[in-house]
Amino acid sequence: MYDFAVIGGGIVGLSTGMALGKRYPNAQILILEKESKWAFHQTGNNSGVIHSGIYYKPGSFKAKFCRDGSRSMVEFCQEYGIDHEICGKVIVATTKEELPRLENLYKRGLENGISVERISPEEVREIEPHVSCAAGIKVFSTGIVNYKQVCEKYAELIQKQGGDLRLNTKVEKILSSGKHQVLETNNGSFETRFVINCTGLHSDRVAKLGQVEPHAKIVPFRGEYYELTPEKRYLVKTLIYPVPNPDFPFLGVHFTRMIDGSVHAGPNAVLSLKREGYKKTDFDLRDFAEVMAYPGFWKLAAKHADEGIQEIIRSFSKAAFVKSLQKLIPEVQAKDLVPTHAGVRAQALMNNGSLVDDFLIVQGQNSVHVCNAPSPAATSSLEIGKAIVAQIPEPSHLAVAM
C-alpha cells in the first residue's frame, strides 16, 4: 500500500514526488510514467529557458510561482552542479507602434518585482549587435538550462528518499476502494491512499478516470522550431524576444540560445492533430475528433482567426517563418536555418472558448489533478511541487518533517 501515487514523470510530477518525500520522510511514494524515460513530452521538448515572470498578471499563480521558481531553480542547479547560465534576455519593440506595449511590459515587470531596465536601440545592439528595434527592455534574471537533466536529478533524489519509480507503466483505470484507490496499469495494479495526477497532455482524461470533472479540455498546440546553422550562431548572444500581442495567447517567434550553444528560432503555434503529435503528419482520430467536437475550440478559433491563419502559414512556409524572424534580426536568411524538434503544449480550454491562463488544480476524493500547468511550469516546478503538496490533507499516520 502506497501513501501517495503520482501519475506522470514530467517535471511537475517529479517535483511533486520530491516535495512529498521532503514533507513526509516516512511515506511510501510511487511515481508512474508511461514512457521509457523521464521528461519525455512537454518537459523534454521545451525551450530550456529559466523564465523571469515578466509576462504574467501581477498576483497570479504564474507570476508568483515563476518569480520564486526562477530563484529556487538556479539554487537547485548550483547545489547539484547542473549546467545553467543566467544570460538575461532582451525584449524589443520592432516598430514605434509597439512602444506602448513595451512600456506596459516594463511596468508589469516592476509590479512583479523583477529586475528590468529600459534600453535604447543602441544599448540593445551593445548586447545583441544584429537586432533591429525601436527600443527594448533588458530582463536580467532570465537564464537557460537543460530541464531533462533537472528531471533526472529529481528522479535520483526521489529514489534516495525511498520512492518507488516505475517507467513504462501506463495507468488505464482508477478504481475507488473505500478510502483507498487502485491504479490498474499495463504493468500490474497499485493501491494507494492518495493520487496526484500530473499527466500534462492527458491530465483531463486521467482526471475523468478518477471520476473528477476538470471543466476544461486539453487542446494540443504544436510549436515548431528552426535552428541556426553553426556558422550563424554568432547572430544571437543571449535570448531575443518580440513584444507579445496581449490579445494572442502565444509569445510569437523568438531566438533562444540553448545551454549546449545551439540557437533555436521559433516557435509558431498550430493545432496539433494528435496530443503527442510532434510532426505535421502525426494524426490520432480520437484526439482530433475530441477537439473538432468541442465548442470551446471553435469559439477560440473564431476569436483568433487572423493570427491562427498566420501561424498555419508559418508552419508550411519557411519563407513566412523567416520573414517573421527578420523583424528581429534582418540578416537572417532561409539558408541559415534548419528544422529542429517541435514541442506540444497542453493548453486547457474552457467550453466558452477562453483559455485557462493560470494553473488549474482540481481536488477530487483522495486526489489532486493538475489540469493546467502552462509555461513557466518548468521554471516554477520546485514551487509548484510544494504548492501541490500543501493542498493535500495531512495523513494522520505520517509524521511531517520539521
C-alpha positions in Angstrom: 0.0 0.0 0.0 1.4 3.4 -1.0 0.6 6.6 0.8 0.9 8.7 -2.4 0.9 7.8 -6.1 2.0 10.4 -8.6 0.9 9.8 -12.2 3.2 11.5 -14.7 7.0 11.6 -14.8 7.4 15.1 -16.3 9.0 17.9 -14.3 5.8 18.7 -12.3 5.2 15.1 -11.4 8.7 14.6 -10.3 9.0 17.8 -8.4 5.7 16.9 -6.6 7.1 13.5 -5.7 10.3 15.1 -4.4 8.3 17.6 -2.3 6.2 14.8 -0.8 9.3 12.9 0.2 10.7 16.0 1.9 7.5 16.7 3.8 6.7 13.1 4.7 10.1 11.3 5.1 8.4 8.0 6.1 5.8 8.0 3.3 5.6 5.3 0.7 5.7 7.2 -2.6 5.1 5.8 -6.1 5.8 7.6 -9.4 4.3 6.2 -12.5 5.3 7.2 -16.1 4.1 5.5 -19.2 7.2 6.3 -21.3 10.6 4.7 -21.1 12.3 8.0 -19.9 11.5 10.8 -17.6 10.6 14.2 -19.1 9.6 12.6 -22.4 7.0 15.0 -23.6 6.4 18.7 -22.7 9.4 19.0 -20.3 11.9 17.3 -22.7 10.8 19.4 -25.7 10.6 22.9 -24.3 12.9 25.9 -24.9 15.1 25.3 -21.8 14.5 28.8 -20.5 14.5 29.8 -16.9 11.8 32.4 -17.1 11.7 35.6 -15.1 7.9 36.1 -14.8 7.7 39.4 -16.6 4.7 38.5 -18.8 2.3 37.3 -16.1 -0.5 39.2 -14.4 0.6 40.5 -11.0 -0.8 38.4 -8.2 -1.5 35.4 -10.4 -0.1 31.9 -9.6 2.0 32.1 -12.7 3.7 35.4 -11.6 4.4 34.2 -8.0 5.5 30.7 -9.0 7.8 32.0 -11.7 9.4 34.7 -9.7 10.1 32.4 -6.8 10.7 29.4 -9.0 13.4 31.2 -11.0 15.4 31.7 -7.8 14.9 28.2 -6.5 15.7 26.6 -9.9 19.0 28.5 -10.0 19.8 27.5 -6.4 19.0 23.9 -7.3 21.3 23.9 -10.3 24.1 25.4 -8.3 23.6 22.9 -5.5 23.7 19.8 -7.8 26.1 21.1 -10.5 23.6 21.2 -13.3 24.8 23.3 -16.3 22.9 26.6 -16.4 23.6 30.2 -17.2 21.8 33.5 -16.2 22.4 35.2 -19.5 19.5 37.6 -19.4 17.3 38.5 -22.4 16.1 41.5 -24.4 12.5 42.1 -25.4 12.3 44.5 -28.3 9.7 46.7 -30.0 10.4 46.4 -33.7 8.2 49.3 -34.6 7.1 52.6 -33.0 3.6 51.2 -32.8 4.8 48.6 -30.3 6.4 51.1 -27.9 3.3 51.5 -25.7 3.1 47.7 -25.3 6.8 47.5 -24.4 6.3 50.2 -21.8 3.3 48.3 -20.3 5.5 45.2 -20.2 8.3 47.1 -18.4 5.8 48.3 -15.8 4.4 44.8 -15.3 8.0 43.6 -14.7 8.4 46.2 -11.9 5.0 45.2 -10.4 6.2 41.6 -10.4 9.4 42.6 -8.6 11.6 41.6 -11.5 14.9 43.4 -12.3 14.2 45.1 -15.6 15.7 48.1 -17.4 14.6 50.2 -20.4 17.3 50.3 -23.0 17.7 52.3 -26.2 18.3 50.7 -29.7 22.0 51.5 -29.3 22.1 49.7 -25.9 20.2 46.8 -27.4 22.9 46.5 -30.1 25.6 46.5 -27.4 24.0 43.3 -26.1 22.7 41.9 -29.4 24.6 43.6 -32.3 22.4 42.2 -35.1 19.0 43.2 -33.7 16.9 45.9 -35.3 14.4 47.7 -33.0 12.8 50.9 -31.9 13.5 50.3 -28.2 14.0 47.4 -25.7 14.0 46.2 -22.2 16.6 44.1 -20.5 15.5 41.3 -18.2 18.4 40.3 -16.0 17.2 37.2 -14.3 16.3 35.1 -17.4 18.5 32.0 -17.9 18.9 28.8 -19.7 19.2 25.1 -18.6 18.6 21.6 -19.7 15.4 20.5 -18.0 15.9 16.8 -18.8 19.0 16.9 -16.6 17.0 18.7 -13.9 14.3 15.9 -14.1 17.0 13.2 -13.9 18.3 14.7 -10.7 14.7 15.0 -9.3 14.2 11.3 -10.0 17.6 10.4 -8.4 16.6 12.4 -5.3 13.2 10.7 -5.0 14.9 7.3 -5.2 17.3 8.3 -2.4 14.3 9.3 -0.4 13.0 5.8 -0.8 10.5 6.5 -3.5 9.4 3.8 -6.0 9.8 4.9 -9.6 8.2 3.0 -12.4 8.8 3.7 -16.1 6.8 2.0 -18.9 3.8 1.9 -16.7 0.6 3.4 -18.1 -2.5 4.0 -15.8 -5.5 2.6 -17.6 -8.1 2.6 -14.8 -8.6 4.2 -11.4 -10.9 2.3 -9.1 -12.1 3.6 -5.7 -11.9 1.0 -2.9 -13.2 2.6 0.2 -10.6 5.2 1.4 -8.1 3.8 -1.0 -7.7 3.9 -4.8 -6.4 1.2 -7.1 -4.5 2.2 -10.2 -4.7 -0.5 -12.8 -1.8 -0.3 -15.3 -0.2 -2.3 -18.1 2.3 -3.4 -15.5 0.0 -4.5 -12.7 -2.2 -2.9 -10.1 -1.1 -0.4 -7.3 -3.1 0.5 -4.2 -2.6 4.0 -2.8 -4.2 6.3 -0.2 -3.9 9.4 -2.4 -3.4 10.1 -6.1 -1.8 13.1 -7.7 -2.4 13.5 -11.5 0.4 15.4 -13.3 -0.1 13.9 -16.7 0.1 17.1 -18.8 -1.3 16.4 -22.2 -3.6 13.7 -20.8 -4.5 15.4 -17.5 -8.2 15.9 -18.3 -8.6 12.2 -19.3 -6.8 10.9 -16.2 -9.0 13.2 -14.0 -12.1 11.6 -15.6 -10.6 8.1 -14.9 -10.7 9.2 -11.3 -14.3 10.4 -11.6 -13.3 14.1 -11.4 -14.6 16.6 -13.9 -11.9 19.2 -14.8 -14.4 21.6 -16.5 -11.8 22.1 -19.2 -10.4 20.2 -22.1 -6.7 19.8 -23.1 -6.2 21.1 -26.7 -2.7 20.4 -28.0 -0.8 23.1 -29.8 2.5 22.2 -31.6 5.3 24.7 -31.6 7.7 24.3 -34.5 11.3 25.5 -34.4 14.2 26.1 -36.7 17.9 26.1 -35.6 20.6 28.4 -36.7 23.4 26.7 -38.6 26.6 26.6 -36.5 28.3 29.3 -38.6 25.4 31.7 -38.0 25.1 31.3 -34.2 27.1 34.5 -33.8 23.9 36.4 -34.7 22.5 35.6 -31.2 24.3 36.2 -28.0 21.5 35.6 -25.4 17.7 35.5 -25.8 15.8 37.8 -28.1 12.0 38.2 -27.8 9.4 40.4 -29.5 6.8 42.3 -27.6 3.9 39.9 -27.3 0.5 40.7 -28.6 -1.7 40.9 -25.5 -4.7 39.6 -27.4 -3.0 36.5 -28.6 -2.1 33.7 -26.1 1.3 32.9 -27.6 4.6 34.9 -27.4 5.5 34.9 -31.1 8.7 33.7 -32.7 11.9 34.5 -30.9 15.6 33.4 -30.7 16.8 31.3 -27.8 20.4 30.3 -27.2 20.4 26.8 -25.6 22.7 25.6 -22.9 24.6 23.4 -25.5 25.4 26.5 -27.5 22.9 25.9 -30.3 20.4 28.7 -31.2 16.7 27.9 -31.7 14.3 30.2 -33.6 10.5 29.9 -33.0 8.1 28.6 -32.2 4.9 29.2 -34.1 1.7 27.7 -32.6 -0.6 25.4 -34.6 -3.2 23.0 -33.6 -1.7 19.5 -33.3 -3.9 16.7 -34.7 -2.5 14.4 -32.0 -1.9 15.1 -28.3 1.7 13.8 -28.8 1.9 15.0 -32.4 5.5 16.3 -32.9 5.4 16.0 -36.7 3.0 17.7 -39.1 1.9 14.2 -40.3 1.0 12.9 -36.9 -2.7 12.2 -36.5 -4.9 10.4 -34.0 -8.6 10.1 -34.7 -9.7 10.2 -31.1 -7.6 13.3 -30.3 -8.7 15.1 -33.5 -12.4 14.2 -33.1 -12.5 15.4 -29.5 -11.1 18.9 -30.5 -13.5 19.2 -33.5 -16.5 18.3 -31.4 -15.6 20.8 -28.6 -17.5 24.1 -28.8 -14.7 25.9 -26.9 -12.2 25.2 -29.7 -14.4 26.8 -32.4 -15.1 29.9 -30.2 -11.3 30.3 -29.7 -10.6 29.8 -33.4 -13.2 32.4 -34.4 -11.7 34.9 -31.9 -8.1 34.4 -33.2 -8.8 33.6 -36.8 -6.4 36.1 -38.3 -3.5 35.2 -36.0 -4.3 31.5 -36.4 -4.1 31.7 -40.2 -0.7 33.4 -39.9 0.6 30.6 -37.6 -0.6 27.9 -40.1 1.1 29.8 -43.0 4.4 29.9 -41.0 4.0 26.2 -40.4 4.0 25.4 -44.1 6.1 28.2 -45.5 9.7 28.6 -44.4 9.8 32.0 -46.2 7.0 33.3 -44.0 8.7 31.9 -40.9 12.0 33.6 -41.9 10.1 36.9 -42.6 8.9 36.9 -39.0 12.4 36.3 -37.7 13.8 39.1 -39.9 11.7 41.6 -37.9 14.1 40.9 -35.1 17.3 40.1 -37.0 17.2 41.4 -40.6 20.4 39.5 -41.6 18.8 36.0 -41.1 18.2 34.2 -44.3 16.4 30.9 -45.1 19.7 29.2 -45.8 20.8 30.0 -42.2 18.0 27.9 -40.7 17.4 24.1 -40.5 14.4 22.4 -38.9 14.7 21.0 -35.4 12.5 19.3 -32.9 9.0 20.5 -32.2 7.2 20.7 -28.8 3.5 20.2 -28.0 1.9 22.4 -25.4 -1.1 21.1 -23.3 -3.5 24.1 -23.2 -6.6 23.8 -21.1 -9.6 25.4 -22.8 -13.0 26.2 -21.3 -16.2 25.4 -23.1 -16.8 29.2 -23.6 -13.7 29.4 -25.7 -11.5 31.1 -23.1 -8.0 29.7 -22.4 -7.2 28.7 -18.9 -4.4 31.3 -18.4 -3.2 30.2 -15.0 -2.6 26.9 -13.2 -5.7 24.8 -12.8 -5.6 22.3 -9.9 -8.8 20.3 -9.2 -9.5 18.5 -6.0 -11.1 15.1 -6.0 -11.8 12.5 -3.3 -8.3 11.4 -2.1 -6.9 13.0 -5.2 -5.5 16.2 -6.7 -5.4 16.8 -10.5 -3.1 19.3 -12.1 -5.2 20.1 -15.2 -3.3 23.1 -16.5 0.4 23.7 -15.8 1.3 26.3 -18.5 4.7 27.8 -19.1 6.5 28.6 -16.9 5.8 25.3 -15.3 9.4 24.0 -15.8 10.9 27.2 -14.3 8.4 27.0 -11.4 8.5 23.3 -10.8 10.0 23.3 -7.3 7.4 25.9 -6.2 4.5 24.1 -7.9 5.5 20.8 -6.3 5.5 22.4 -2.8 2.1 24.1 -3.6 0.5 20.9 -4.7 1.7 19.1 -1.5 0.3 21.9 0.6 -3.1 21.3 -0.8 -3.1 17.6 0.2 -4.7 16.9 3.6 -2.1 15.7 6.1 -2.4 12.0 6.6 -2.8 11.2 10.3 -0.4 8.2 10.2 2.5 10.2 8.8 4.9 12.4 10.6 5.6 15.8 9.0 9.3 16.8 8.6 10.1 20.0 10.6 
